[in-house]
Amino acid sequence: MTTTQISGVAVNTQASVYFDGKCVSHGITFPDGTKKSVGVVLPATLTFNTGAPEIMECVAGGCEYKLAGSDAWLKSGPGDTFSIPGNSSFDIRVAEAYHYICHFG
Protein backbone atom coordinates (compact mmCIF):
# COMPACT_ATOMS: atom_id res chain seq x y z
CA MET A 1 0.00 0.00 0.00
CA THR A 2 1.32 3.43 -0.93
CA THR A 3 1.63 6.02 1.83
CA THR A 4 -0.32 9.12 0.80
CA GLN A 5 -0.29 11.15 4.01
CA ILE A 6 1.77 11.30 7.21
CA SER A 7 0.01 12.88 10.20
CA GLY A 8 1.26 14.15 13.55
CA VAL A 9 4.85 14.94 12.58
CA ALA A 10 7.19 17.92 12.74
CA VAL A 11 8.42 19.01 9.29
CA ASN A 12 11.71 20.76 8.57
CA THR A 13 10.69 23.64 6.33
CA GLN A 14 14.25 24.08 5.03
CA ALA A 15 14.72 21.60 2.20
CA SER A 16 17.84 19.52 1.72
CA VAL A 17 18.91 20.00 -1.90
CA TYR A 18 21.36 17.57 -3.49
CA PHE A 19 22.97 17.13 -6.91
CA ASP A 20 22.30 20.70 -8.11
CA GLY A 21 18.59 20.38 -7.41
CA LYS A 22 18.07 16.89 -8.85
CA CYS A 23 17.01 15.67 -5.38
CA VAL A 24 15.04 17.76 -2.89
CA SER A 25 13.80 16.42 0.44
CA HIS A 26 12.30 17.55 3.74
CA GLY A 27 13.05 15.86 7.05
CA ILE A 28 10.17 14.82 9.27
CA THR A 29 10.26 13.77 12.91
CA PHE A 30 7.63 11.62 14.60
CA PRO A 31 6.56 12.15 18.23
CA ASP A 32 8.68 9.12 19.26
CA GLY A 33 11.80 10.69 17.67
CA THR A 34 11.79 8.51 14.53
CA LYS A 35 13.12 10.42 11.53
CA LYS A 36 12.25 10.05 7.86
CA SER A 37 12.54 12.24 4.81
CA VAL A 38 10.11 12.86 1.98
CA GLY A 39 11.21 14.18 -1.37
CA VAL A 40 11.60 13.86 -5.08
CA VAL A 41 14.41 12.87 -7.42
CA LEU A 42 14.16 14.50 -10.85
CA PRO A 43 15.34 12.76 -14.04
CA ALA A 44 19.02 11.88 -13.60
CA THR A 45 21.42 9.06 -12.76
CA LEU A 46 22.86 9.60 -9.27
CA THR A 47 24.80 7.79 -6.54
CA PHE A 48 23.69 8.12 -2.92
CA ASN A 49 25.76 7.08 0.11
CA THR A 50 24.14 5.83 3.30
CA GLY A 51 25.15 6.16 6.93
CA ALA A 52 22.27 4.38 8.65
CA PRO A 53 20.31 1.65 6.85
CA GLU A 54 17.52 3.07 4.70
CA ILE A 55 14.30 1.85 3.14
CA MET A 56 13.17 3.79 0.09
CA GLU A 57 9.40 3.78 -0.49
CA CYS A 58 8.10 4.96 -3.87
CA VAL A 59 4.91 7.02 -3.55
CA ALA A 60 4.69 8.19 -7.19
CA GLY A 61 6.70 7.95 -10.39
CA GLY A 62 9.42 5.35 -10.47
CA CYS A 63 13.09 4.57 -10.74
CA GLU A 64 15.64 1.89 -11.36
CA TYR A 65 18.22 1.25 -8.66
CA LYS A 66 21.40 -0.75 -8.24
CA LEU A 67 22.82 -1.57 -4.81
CA ALA A 68 26.57 -1.38 -4.12
CA GLY A 69 28.28 -4.58 -5.20
CA SER A 70 25.52 -5.54 -7.62
CA ASP A 71 25.38 -5.27 -11.41
CA ALA A 72 21.58 -5.66 -11.51
CA TRP A 73 19.30 -2.68 -12.10
CA LEU A 74 15.92 -3.26 -10.44
CA LYS A 75 12.68 -1.30 -10.89
CA SER A 76 10.70 0.45 -8.16
CA GLY A 77 7.25 1.95 -8.69
CA PRO A 78 4.38 3.24 -6.53
CA GLY A 79 3.98 1.07 -3.44
CA ASP A 80 7.37 -0.61 -3.90
CA THR A 81 10.23 -0.41 -1.40
CA PHE A 82 13.90 -1.29 -1.47
CA SER A 83 16.44 -1.52 1.35
CA ILE A 84 19.99 -0.19 1.46
CA PRO A 85 22.43 -1.33 4.17
CA GLY A 86 24.14 1.22 6.40
CA ASN A 87 27.53 2.57 5.32
CA SER A 88 26.83 1.59 1.72
CA SER A 89 25.60 3.22 -1.48
CA PHE A 90 23.18 2.82 -4.34
CA ASP A 91 22.83 4.16 -7.86
CA ILE A 92 19.46 5.45 -8.99
CA ARG A 93 18.20 6.13 -12.53
CA VAL A 94 15.11 8.28 -12.84
CA ALA A 95 13.30 8.93 -16.13
CA GLU A 96 10.25 10.60 -14.58
CA ALA A 97 10.05 12.29 -11.16
CA TYR A 98 10.49 9.70 -8.37
CA HIS A 99 8.57 10.72 -5.24
CA TYR A 100 9.76 8.90 -2.13
CA ILE A 101 9.74 8.45 1.60
CA CYS A 102 13.12 7.48 3.05
CA HIS A 103 12.74 5.45 6.24
CA PHE A 104 15.94 5.55 8.32
CA GLY A 105 16.68 2.44 10.30
Phi and psi restraints in degrees (range 20) as a CNS / XPLOR table:
assign (resid 1 and name C) (resid 2 and name N)
       (resid 2 and name CA) (resid 2 and name C) 1.0 -84.2 20.0 2
assign (resid 2 and name N) (resid 2 and name CA)
       (resid 2 and name C) (resid 3 and name N) 1.0 131.4 20.0 2
assign (resid 2 and name C) (resid 3 and name N)
       (resid 3 and name CA) (resid 3 and name C) 1.0 -72.9 20.0 2
assign (resid 3 and name N) (resid 3 and name CA)
       (resid 3 and name C) (resid 4 and name N) 1.0 126.0 20.0 2
assign (resid 3 and name C) (resid 4 and name N)
       (resid 4 and name CA) (resid 4 and name C) 1.0 -112.3 20.0 2
assign (resid 4 and name N) (resid 4 and name CA)
       (resid 4 and name C) (resid 5 and name N) 1.0 -17.8 20.0 2
assign (resid 4 and name C) (resid 5 and name N)
       (resid 5 and name CA) (resid 5 and name C) 1.0 -153.0 20.0 2
assign (resid 5 and name N) (resid 5 and name CA)
       (resid 5 and name C) (resid 6 and name N) 1.0 143.5 20.0 2
assign (resid 5 and name C) (resid 6 and name N)
       (resid 6 and name CA) (resid 6 and name C) 1.0 -123.6 20.0 2
assign (resid 6 and name N) (resid 6 and name CA)
       (resid 6 and name C) (resid 7 and name N) 1.0 118.6 20.0 2
assign (resid 6 and name C) (resid 7 and name N)
       (resid 7 and name CA) (resid 7 and name C) 1.0 -103.7 20.0 2
assign (resid 7 and name N) (resid 7 and name CA)
       (resid 7 and name C) (resid 8 and name N) 1.0 157.7 20.0 2
assign (resid 7 and name C) (resid 8 and name N)
       (resid 8 and name CA) (resid 8 and name C) 1.0 69.2 20.0 2
assign (resid 8 and name N) (resid 8 and name CA)
       (resid 8 and name C) (resid 9 and name N) 1.0 34.9 20.0 2
assign (resid 8 and name C) (resid 9 and name N)
       (resid 9 and name CA) (resid 9 and name C) 1.0 -122.2 20.0 2
assign (resid 9 and name N) (resid 9 and name CA)
       (resid 9 and name C) (resid 10 and name N) 1.0 160.6 20.0 2
assign (resid 9 and name C) (resid 10 and name N)
       (resid 10 and name CA) (resid 10 and name C) 1.0 -94.8 20.0 2
assign (resid 10 and name N) (resid 10 and name CA)
       (resid 10 and name C) (resid 11 and name N) 1.0 134.9 20.0 2
assign (resid 10 and name C) (resid 11 and name N)
       (resid 11 and name CA) (resid 11 and name C) 1.0 -114.0 20.0 2
assign (resid 11 and name N) (resid 11 and name CA)
       (resid 11 and name C) (resid 12 and name N) 1.0 130.2 20.0 2
assign (resid 11 and name C) (resid 12 and name N)
       (resid 12 and name CA) (resid 12 and name C) 1.0 -75.0 20.0 2
assign (resid 12 and name N) (resid 12 and name CA)
       (resid 12 and name C) (resid 13 and name N) 1.0 118.8 20.0 2
assign (resid 12 and name C) (resid 13 and name N)
       (resid 13 and name CA) (resid 13 and name C) 1.0 -77.3 20.0 2
assign (resid 13 and name N) (resid 13 and name CA)
       (resid 13 and name C) (resid 14 and name N) 1.0 -21.0 20.0 2
assign (resid 13 and name C) (resid 14 and name N)
       (resid 14 and name CA) (resid 14 and name C) 1.0 -81.8 20.0 2
assign (resid 14 and name N) (resid 14 and name CA)
       (resid 14 and name C) (resid 15 and name N) 1.0 118.7 20.0 2
assign (resid 14 and name C) (resid 15 and name N)
       (resid 15 and name CA) (resid 15 and name C) 1.0 -74.8 20.0 2
assign (resid 15 and name N) (resid 15 and name CA)
       (resid 15 and name C) (resid 16 and name N) 1.0 150.3 20.0 2
assign (resid 15 and name C) (resid 16 and name N)
       (resid 16 and name CA) (resid 16 and name C) 1.0 -93.9 20.0 2
assign (resid 16 and name N) (resid 16 and name CA)
       (resid 16 and name C) (resid 17 and name N) 1.0 124.2 20.0 2
assign (resid 16 and name C) (resid 17 and name N)
       (resid 17 and name CA) (resid 17 and name C) 1.0 -117.1 20.0 2
assign (resid 17 and name N) (resid 17 and name CA)
       (resid 17 and name C) (resid 18 and name N) 1.0 124.3 20.0 2
assign (resid 17 and name C) (resid 18 and name N)
       (resid 18 and name CA) (resid 18 and name C) 1.0 -122.5 20.0 2
assign (resid 18 and name N) (resid 18 and name CA)
       (resid 18 and name C) (resid 19 and name N) 1.0 157.7 20.0 2
assign (resid 18 and name C) (resid 19 and name N)
       (resid 19 and name CA) (resid 19 and name C) 1.0 52.8 20.0 2
assign (resid 19 and name N) (resid 19 and name CA)
       (resid 19 and name C) (resid 20 and name N) 1.0 51.5 20.0 2
assign (resid 19 and name C) (resid 20 and name N)
       (resid 20 and name CA) (resid 20 and name C) 1.0 53.1 20.0 2
assign (resid 20 and name N) (resid 20 and name CA)
       (resid 20 and name C) (resid 21 and name N) 1.0 38.6 20.0 2
assign (resid 20 and name C) (resid 21 and name N)
       (resid 21 and name CA) (resid 21 and name C) 1.0 89.9 20.0 2
assign (resid 21 and name N) (resid 21 and name CA)
       (resid 21 and name C) (resid 22 and name N) 1.0 3.4 20.0 2
assign (resid 21 and name C) (resid 22 and name N)
       (resid 22 and name CA) (resid 22 and name C) 1.0 -75.2 20.0 2
assign (resid 22 and name N) (resid 22 and name CA)
       (resid 22 and name C) (resid 23 and name N) 1.0 -17.8 20.0 2
assign (resid 22 and name C) (resid 23 and name N)
       (resid 23 and name CA) (resid 23 and name C) 1.0 -136.9 20.0 2
assign (resid 23 and name N) (resid 23 and name CA)
       (resid 23 and name C) (resid 24 and name N) 1.0 126.5 20.0 2
assign (resid 23 and name C) (resid 24 and name N)
       (resid 24 and name CA) (resid 24 and name C) 1.0 -131.1 20.0 2
assign (resid 24 and name N) (resid 24 and name CA)
       (resid 24 and name C) (resid 25 and name N) 1.0 129.5 20.0 2
assign (resid 24 and name C) (resid 25 and name N)
       (resid 25 and name CA) (resid 25 and name C) 1.0 -140.9 20.0 2
assign (resid 25 and name N) (resid 25 and name CA)
       (resid 25 and name C) (resid 26 and name N) 1.0 160.2 20.0 2
assign (resid 25 and name C) (resid 26 and name N)
       (resid 26 and name CA) (resid 26 and name C) 1.0 -124.4 20.0 2
assign (resid 26 and name N) (resid 26 and name CA)
       (resid 26 and name C) (resid 27 and name N) 1.0 133.7 20.0 2
assign (resid 26 and name C) (resid 27 and name N)
       (resid 27 and name CA) (resid 27 and name C) 1.0 -79.5 20.0 2
assign (resid 27 and name N) (resid 27 and name CA)
       (resid 27 and name C) (resid 28 and name N) 1.0 142.9 20.0 2
assign (resid 27 and name C) (resid 28 and name N)
       (resid 28 and name CA) (resid 28 and name C) 1.0 -129.0 20.0 2
assign (resid 28 and name N) (resid 28 and name CA)
       (resid 28 and name C) (resid 29 and name N) 1.0 146.3 20.0 2
assign (resid 28 and name C) (resid 29 and name N)
       (resid 29 and name CA) (resid 29 and name C) 1.0 -126.8 20.0 2
assign (resid 29 and name N) (resid 29 and name CA)
       (resid 29 and name C) (resid 30 and name N) 1.0 128.5 20.0 2
assign (resid 29 and name C) (resid 30 and name N)
       (resid 30 and name CA) (resid 30 and name C) 1.0 -83.5 20.0 2
assign (resid 30 and name N) (resid 30 and name CA)
       (resid 30 and name C) (resid 31 and name N) 1.0 160.3 20.0 2
assign (resid 30 and name C) (resid 31 and name N)
       (resid 31 and name CA) (resid 31 and name C) 1.0 -54.2 20.0 2
assign (resid 31 and name N) (resid 31 and name CA)
       (resid 31 and name C) (resid 32 and name N) 1.0 -29.9 20.0 2
assign (resid 31 and name C) (resid 32 and name N)
       (resid 32 and name CA) (resid 32 and name C) 1.0 -84.3 20.0 2
assign (resid 32 and name N) (resid 32 and name CA)
       (resid 32 and name C) (resid 33 and name N) 1.0 2.9 20.0 2
assign (resid 32 and name C) (resid 33 and name N)
       (resid 33 and name CA) (resid 33 and name C) 1.0 94.8 20.0 2
assign (resid 33 and name N) (resid 33 and name CA)
       (resid 33 and name C) (resid 34 and name N) 1.0 -9.0 20.0 2
assign (resid 33 and name C) (resid 34 and name N)
       (resid 34 and name CA) (resid 34 and name C) 1.0 -59.3 20.0 2
assign (resid 34 and name N) (resid 34 and name CA)
       (resid 34 and name C) (resid 35 and name N) 1.0 137.5 20.0 2
assign (resid 34 and name C) (resid 35 and name N)
       (resid 35 and name CA) (resid 35 and name C) 1.0 -116.9 20.0 2
assign (resid 35 and name N) (resid 35 and name CA)
       (resid 35 and name C) (resid 36 and name N) 1.0 142.2 20.0 2
assign (resid 35 and name C) (resid 36 and name N)
       (resid 36 and name CA) (resid 36 and name C) 1.0 -141.0 20.0 2
assign (resid 36 and name N) (resid 36 and name CA)
       (resid 36 and name C) (resid 37 and name N) 1.0 171.5 20.0 2
assign (resid 36 and name C) (resid 37 and name N)
       (resid 37 and name CA) (resid 37 and name C) 1.0 -133.8 20.0 2
assign (resid 37 and name N) (resid 37 and name CA)
       (resid 37 and name C) (resid 38 and name N) 1.0 149.5 20.0 2
assign (resid 37 and name C) (resid 38 and name N)
       (resid 38 and name CA) (resid 38 and name C) 1.0 -123.5 20.0 2
assign (resid 38 and name N) (resid 38 and name CA)
       (resid 38 and name C) (resid 39 and name N) 1.0 138.9 20.0 2
assign (resid 38 and name C) (resid 39 and name N)
       (resid 39 and name CA) (resid 39 and name C) 1.0 -171.2 20.0 2
assign (resid 39 and name N) (resid 39 and name CA)
       (resid 39 and name C) (resid 40 and name N) 1.0 -165.4 20.0 2
assign (resid 39 and name C) (resid 40 and name N)
       (resid 40 and name CA) (resid 40 and name C) 1.0 -142.7 20.0 2
assign (resid 40 and name N) (resid 40 and name CA)
       (resid 40 and name C) (resid 41 and name N) 1.0 140.6 20.0 2
assign (resid 40 and name C) (resid 41 and name N)
       (resid 41 and name CA) (resid 41 and name C) 1.0 -110.7 20.0 2
assign (resid 41 and name N) (resid 41 and name CA)
       (resid 41 and name C) (resid 42 and name N) 1.0 124.9 20.0 2
assign (resid 41 and name C) (resid 42 and name N)
       (resid 42 and name CA) (resid 42 and name C) 1.0 -85.3 20.0 2
assign (resid 42 and name N) (resid 42 and name CA)
       (resid 42 and name C) (resid 43 and name N) 1.0 165.0 20.0 2
assign (resid 42 and name C) (resid 43 and name N)
       (resid 43 and name CA) (resid 43 and name C) 1.0 -50.3 20.0 2
assign (resid 43 and name N) (resid 43 and name CA)
       (resid 43 and name C) (resid 44 and name N) 1.0 121.6 20.0 2
assign (resid 43 and name C) (resid 44 and name N)
       (resid 44 and name CA) (resid 44 and name C) 1.0 179.9 20.0 2
assign (resid 44 and name N) (resid 44 and name CA)
       (resid 44 and name C) (resid 45 and name N) 1.0 172.1 20.0 2
assign (resid 44 and name C) (resid 45 and name N)
       (resid 45 and name CA) (resid 45 and name C) 1.0 -120.5 20.0 2
assign (resid 45 and name N) (resid 45 and name CA)
       (resid 45 and name C) (resid 46 and name N) 1.0 119.1 20.0 2
assign (resid 45 and name C) (resid 46 and name N)
       (resid 46 and name CA) (resid 46 and name C) 1.0 -133.3 20.0 2
assign (resid 46 and name N) (resid 46 and name CA)
       (resid 46 and name C) (resid 47 and name N) 1.0 160.7 20.0 2
assign (resid 46 and name C) (resid 47 and name N)
       (resid 47 and name CA) (resid 47 and name C) 1.0 -120.6 20.0 2
assign (resid 47 and name N) (resid 47 and name CA)
       (resid 47 and name C) (resid 48 and name N) 1.0 125.3 20.0 2
assign (resid 47 and name C) (resid 48 and name N)
       (resid 48 and name CA) (resid 48 and name C) 1.0 -110.0 20.0 2
assign (resid 48 and name N) (resid 48 and name CA)
       (resid 48 and name C) (resid 49 and name N) 1.0 139.8 20.0 2
assign (resid 48 and name C) (resid 49 and name N)
       (resid 49 and name CA) (resid 49 and name C) 1.0 -103.3 20.0 2
assign (resid 49 and name N) (resid 49 and name CA)
       (resid 49 and name C) (resid 50 and name N) 1.0 146.7 20.0 2
assign (resid 49 and name C) (resid 50 and name N)
       (resid 50 and name CA) (resid 50 and name C) 1.0 -114.1 20.0 2
assign (resid 50 and name N) (resid 50 and name CA)
       (resid 50 and name C) (resid 51 and name N) 1.0 148.0 20.0 2
assign (resid 50 and name C) (resid 51 and name N)
       (resid 51 and name CA) (resid 51 and name C) 1.0 -99.2 20.0 2
assign (resid 51 and name N) (resid 51 and name CA)
       (resid 51 and name C) (resid 52 and name N) 1.0 -72.2 20.0 2
assign (resid 51 and name C) (resid 52 and name N)
       (resid 52 and name CA) (resid 52 and name C) 1.0 -81.3 20.0 2
assign (resid 52 and name N) (resid 52 and name CA)
       (resid 52 and name C) (resid 53 and name N) 1.0 158.7 20.0 2
assign (resid 52 and name C) (resid 53 and name N)
       (resid 53 and name CA) (resid 53 and name C) 1.0 -58.9 20.0 2
assign (resid 53 and name N) (resid 53 and name CA)
       (resid 53 and name C) (resid 54 and name N) 1.0 148.6 20.0 2
assign (resid 53 and name C) (resid 54 and name N)
       (resid 54 and name CA) (resid 54 and name C) 1.0 -133.6 20.0 2
assign (resid 54 and name N) (resid 54 and name CA)
       (resid 54 and name C) (resid 55 and name N) 1.0 149.7 20.0 2
assign (resid 54 and name C) (resid 55 and name N)
       (resid 55 and name CA) (resid 55 and name C) 1.0 -121.4 20.0 2
assign (resid 55 and name N) (resid 55 and name CA)
       (resid 55 and name C) (resid 56 and name N) 1.0 122.8 20.0 2
assign (resid 55 and name C) (resid 56 and name N)
       (resid 56 and name CA) (resid 56 and name C) 1.0 -96.6 20.0 2
assign (resid 56 and name N) (resid 56 and name CA)
       (resid 56 and name C) (resid 57 and name N) 1.0 123.7 20.0 2
assign (resid 56 and name C) (resid 57 and name N)
       (resid 57 and name CA) (resid 57 and name C) 1.0 -111.7 20.0 2
assign (resid 57 and name N) (resid 57 and name CA)
       (resid 57 and name C) (resid 58 and name N) 1.0 123.0 20.0 2
assign (resid 57 and name C) (resid 58 and name N)
       (resid 58 and name CA) (resid 58 and name C) 1.0 -83.3 20.0 2
assign (resid 58 and name N) (resid 58 and name CA)
       (resid 58 and name C) (resid 59 and name N) 1.0 124.7 20.0 2
assign (resid 58 and name C) (resid 59 and name N)
       (resid 59 and name CA) (resid 59 and name C) 1.0 -106.5 20.0 2
assign (resid 59 and name N) (resid 59 and name CA)
       (resid 59 and name C) (resid 60 and name N) 1.0 -19.2 20.0 2
assign (resid 59 and name C) (resid 60 and name N)
       (resid 60 and name CA) (resid 60 and name C) 1.0 -164.8 20.0 2
assign (resid 60 and name N) (resid 60 and name CA)
       (resid 60 and name C) (resid 61 and name N) 1.0 157.5 20.0 2
assign (resid 60 and name C) (resid 61 and name N)
       (resid 61 and name CA) (resid 61 and name C) 1.0 75.4 20.0 2
assign (resid 61 and name N) (resid 61 and name CA)
       (resid 61 and name C) (resid 62 and name N) 1.0 -144.5 20.0 2
assign (resid 61 and name C) (resid 62 and name N)
       (resid 62 and name CA) (resid 62 and name C) 1.0 -179.2 20.0 2
assign (resid 62 and name N) (resid 62 and name CA)
       (resid 62 and name C) (resid 63 and name N) 1.0 172.2 20.0 2
assign (resid 62 and name C) (resid 63 and name N)
       (resid 63 and name CA) (resid 63 and name C) 1.0 -157.0 20.0 2
assign (resid 63 and name N) (resid 63 and name CA)
       (resid 63 and name C) (resid 64 and name N) 1.0 172.4 20.0 2
assign (resid 63 and name C) (resid 64 and name N)
       (resid 64 and name CA) (resid 64 and name C) 1.0 -118.4 20.0 2
assign (resid 64 and name N) (resid 64 and name CA)
       (resid 64 and name C) (resid 65 and name N) 1.0 143.8 20.0 2
assign (resid 64 and name C) (resid 65 and name N)
       (resid 65 and name CA) (resid 65 and name C) 1.0 -136.9 20.0 2
assign (resid 65 and name N) (resid 65 and name CA)
       (resid 65 and name C) (resid 66 and name N) 1.0 156.0 20.0 2
assign (resid 65 and name C) (resid 66 and name N)
       (resid 66 and name CA) (resid 66 and name C) 1.0 -138.7 20.0 2
assign (resid 66 and name N) (resid 66 and name CA)
       (resid 66 and name C) (resid 67 and name N) 1.0 120.2 20.0 2
assign (resid 66 and name C) (resid 67 and name N)
       (resid 67 and name CA) (resid 67 and name C) 1.0 -76.8 20.0 2
assign (resid 67 and name N) (resid 67 and name CA)
       (resid 67 and name C) (resid 68 and name N) 1.0 152.8 20.0 2
assign (resid 67 and name C) (resid 68 and name N)
       (resid 68 and name CA) (resid 68 and name C) 1.0 -53.7 20.0 2
assign (resid 68 and name N) (resid 68 and name CA)
       (resid 68 and name C) (resid 69 and name N) 1.0 135.5 20.0 2
assign (resid 68 and name C) (resid 69 and name N)
       (resid 69 and name CA) (resid 69 and name C) 1.0 85.7 20.0 2
assign (resid 69 and name N) (resid 69 and name CA)
       (resid 69 and name C) (resid 70 and name N) 1.0 -2.4 20.0 2
assign (resid 69 and name C) (resid 70 and name N)
       (resid 70 and name CA) (resid 70 and name C) 1.0 -113.1 20.0 2
assign (resid 70 and name N) (resid 70 and name CA)
       (resid 70 and name C) (resid 71 and name N) 1.0 152.4 20.0 2
assign (resid 70 and name C) (resid 71 and name N)
       (resid 71 and name CA) (resid 71 and name C) 1.0 -104.8 20.0 2
assign (resid 71 and name N) (resid 71 and name CA)
       (resid 71 and name C) (resid 72 and name N) 1.0 -0.9 20.0 2
assign (resid 71 and name C) (resid 72 and name N)
       (resid 72 and name CA) (resid 72 and name C) 1.0 -93.7 20.0 2
assign (resid 72 and name N) (resid 72 and name CA)
       (resid 72 and name C) (resid 73 and name N) 1.0 125.1 20.0 2
assign (resid 72 and name C) (resid 73 and name N)
       (resid 73 and name CA) (resid 73 and name C) 1.0 -88.8 20.0 2
assign (resid 73 and name N) (resid 73 and name CA)
       (resid 73 and name C) (resid 74 and name N) 1.0 127.6 20.0 2
assign (resid 73 and name C) (resid 74 and name N)
       (resid 74 and name CA) (resid 74 and name C) 1.0 -117.7 20.0 2
assign (resid 74 and name N) (resid 74 and name CA)
       (resid 74 and name C) (resid 75 and name N) 1.0 151.5 20.0 2
assign (resid 74 and name C) (resid 75 and name N)
       (resid 75 and name CA) (resid 75 and name C) 1.0 -95.7 20.0 2
assign (resid 75 and name N) (resid 75 and name CA)
       (resid 75 and name C) (resid 76 and name N) 1.0 147.3 20.0 2
assign (resid 75 and name C) (resid 76 and name N)
       (resid 76 and name CA) (resid 76 and name C) 1.0 -136.3 20.0 2
assign (resid 76 and name N) (resid 76 and name CA)
       (resid 76 and name C) (resid 77 and name N) 1.0 127.0 20.0 2
assign (resid 76 and name C) (resid 77 and name N)
       (resid 77 and name CA) (resid 77 and name C) 1.0 -128.3 20.0 2
assign (resid 77 and name N) (resid 77 and name CA)
       (resid 77 and name C) (resid 78 and name N) 1.0 -176.0 20.0 2
assign (resid 77 and name C) (resid 78 and name N)
       (resid 78 and name CA) (resid 78 and name C) 1.0 -50.8 20.0 2
assign (resid 78 and name N) (resid 78 and name CA)
       (resid 78 and name C) (resid 79 and name N) 1.0 127.6 20.0 2
assign (resid 78 and name C) (resid 79 and name N)
       (resid 79 and name CA) (resid 79 and name C) 1.0 90.4 20.0 2
assign (resid 79 and name N) (resid 79 and name CA)
       (resid 79 and name C) (resid 80 and name N) 1.0 -13.3 20.0 2
assign (resid 79 and name C) (resid 80 and name N)
       (resid 80 and name CA) (resid 80 and name C) 1.0 -85.2 20.0 2
assign (resid 80 and name N) (resid 80 and name CA)
       (resid 80 and name C) (resid 81 and name N) 1.0 152.5 20.0 2
assign (resid 80 and name C) (resid 81 and name N)
       (resid 81 and name CA) (resid 81 and name C) 1.0 -131.3 20.0 2
assign (resid 81 and name N) (resid 81 and name CA)
       (resid 81 and name C) (resid 82 and name N) 1.0 156.5 20.0 2
assign (resid 81 and name C) (resid 82 and name N)
       (resid 82 and name CA) (resid 82 and name C) 1.0 -143.7 20.0 2
assign (resid 82 and name N) (resid 82 and name CA)
       (resid 82 and name C) (resid 83 and name N) 1.0 149.9 20.0 2
assign (resid 82 and name C) (resid 83 and name N)
       (resid 83 and name CA) (resid 83 and name C) 1.0 -109.0 20.0 2
assign (resid 83 and name N) (resid 83 and name CA)
       (resid 83 and name C) (resid 84 and name N) 1.0 140.8 20.0 2
assign (resid 83 and name C) (resid 84 and name N)
       (resid 84 and name CA) (resid 84 and name C) 1.0 -123.1 20.0 2
assign (resid 84 and name N) (resid 84 and name CA)
       (resid 84 and name C) (resid 85 and name N) 1.0 128.6 20.0 2
assign (resid 84 and name C) (resid 85 and name N)
       (resid 85 and name CA) (resid 85 and name C) 1.0 -64.8 20.0 2
assign (resid 85 and name N) (resid 85 and name CA)
       (resid 85 and name C) (resid 86 and name N) 1.0 160.5 20.0 2
assign (resid 85 and name C) (resid 86 and name N)
       (resid 86 and name CA) (resid 86 and name C) 1.0 -67.7 20.0 2
assign (resid 86 and name N) (resid 86 and name CA)
       (resid 86 and name C) (resid 87 and name N) 1.0 154.6 20.0 2
assign (resid 86 and name C) (resid 87 and name N)
       (resid 87 and name CA) (resid 87 and name C) 1.0 51.5 20.0 2
assign (resid 87 and name N) (resid 87 and name CA)
       (resid 87 and name C) (resid 88 and name N) 1.0 48.5 20.0 2
assign (resid 87 and name C) (resid 88 and name N)
       (resid 88 and name CA) (resid 88 and name C) 1.0 -138.6 20.0 2
assign (resid 88 and name N) (resid 88 and name CA)
       (resid 88 and name C) (resid 89 and name N) 1.0 -159.1 20.0 2
assign (resid 88 and name C) (resid 89 and name N)
       (resid 89 and name CA) (resid 89 and name C) 1.0 -157.9 20.0 2
assign (resid 89 and name N) (resid 89 and name CA)
       (resid 89 and name C) (resid 90 and name N) 1.0 166.4 20.0 2
assign (resid 89 and name C) (resid 90 and name N)
       (resid 90 and name CA) (resid 90 and name C) 1.0 -150.7 20.0 2
assign (resid 90 and name N) (resid 90 and name CA)
       (resid 90 and name C) (resid 91 and name N) 1.0 149.9 20.0 2
assign (resid 90 and name C) (resid 91 and name N)
       (resid 91 and name CA) (resid 91 and name C) 1.0 -97.8 20.0 2
assign (resid 91 and name N) (resid 91 and name CA)
       (resid 91 and name C) (resid 92 and name N) 1.0 145.6 20.0 2
assign (resid 91 and name C) (resid 92 and name N)
       (resid 92 and name CA) (resid 92 and name C) 1.0 -134.6 20.0 2
assign (resid 92 and name N) (resid 92 and name CA)
       (resid 92 and name C) (resid 93 and name N) 1.0 134.2 20.0 2
assign (resid 92 and name C) (resid 93 and name N)
       (resid 93 and name CA) (resid 93 and name C) 1.0 -115.8 20.0 2
assign (resid 93 and name N) (resid 93 and name CA)
       (resid 93 and name C) (resid 94 and name N) 1.0 124.4 20.0 2
assign (resid 93 and name C) (resid 94 and name N)
       (resid 94 and name CA) (resid 94 and name C) 1.0 -123.4 20.0 2
assign (resid 94 and name N) (resid 94 and name CA)
       (resid 94 and name C) (resid 95 and name N) 1.0 125.0 20.0 2
assign (resid 94 and name C) (resid 95 and name N)
       (resid 95 and name CA) (resid 95 and name C) 1.0 -99.8 20.0 2
assign (resid 95 and name N) (resid 95 and name CA)
       (resid 95 and name C) (resid 96 and name N) 1.0 -31.2 20.0 2
assign (resid 95 and name C) (resid 96 and name N)
       (resid 96 and name CA) (resid 96 and name C) 1.0 -129.0 20.0 2
assign (resid 96 and name N) (resid 96 and name CA)
       (resid 96 and name C) (resid 97 and name N) 1.0 159.4 20.0 2
assign (resid 96 and name C) (resid 97 and name N)
       (resid 97 and name CA) (resid 97 and name C) 1.0 -51.7 20.0 2
assign (resid 97 and name N) (resid 97 and name CA)
       (resid 97 and name C) (resid 98 and name N) 1.0 130.6 20.0 2
assign (resid 97 and name C) (resid 98 and name N)
       (resid 98 and name CA) (resid 98 and name C) 1.0 -106.7 20.0 2
assign (resid 98 and name N) (resid 98 and name CA)
       (resid 98 and name C) (resid 99 and name N) 1.0 109.1 20.0 2
assign (resid 98 and name C) (resid 99 and name N)
       (resid 99 and name CA) (resid 99 and name C) 1.0 -94.1 20.0 2
assign (resid 99 and name N) (resid 99 and name CA)
       (resid 99 and name C) (resid 100 and name N) 1.0 132.4 20.0 2
assign (resid 99 and name C) (resid 100 and name N)
       (resid 100 and name CA) (resid 100 and name C) 1.0 -141.7 20.0 2
assign (resid 100 and name N) (resid 100 and name CA)
       (resid 100 and name C) (resid 101 and name N) 1.0 162.1 20.0 2
assign (resid 100 and name C) (resid 101 and name N)
       (resid 101 and name CA) (resid 101 and name C) 1.0 -119.0 20.0 2
assign (resid 101 and name N) (resid 101 and name CA)
       (resid 101 and name C) (resid 102 and name N) 1.0 127.5 20.0 2
assign (resid 101 and name C) (resid 102 and name N)
       (resid 102 and name CA) (resid 102 and name C) 1.0 -102.4 20.0 2
assign (resid 102 and name N) (resid 102 and name CA)
       (resid 102 and name C) (resid 103 and name N) 1.0 117.3 20.0 2
assign (resid 102 and name C) (resid 103 and name N)
       (resid 103 and name CA) (resid 103 and name C) 1.0 -96.9 20.0 2
assign (resid 103 and name N) (resid 103 and name CA)
       (resid 103 and name C) (resid 104 and name N) 1.0 117.7 20.0 2
assign (resid 103 and name C) (resid 104 and name N)
       (resid 104 and name CA) (resid 104 and name C) 1.0 -88.8 20.0 2
assign (resid 104 and name N) (resid 104 and name CA)
       (resid 104 and name C) (resid 105 and name N) 1.0 135.4 20.0 2
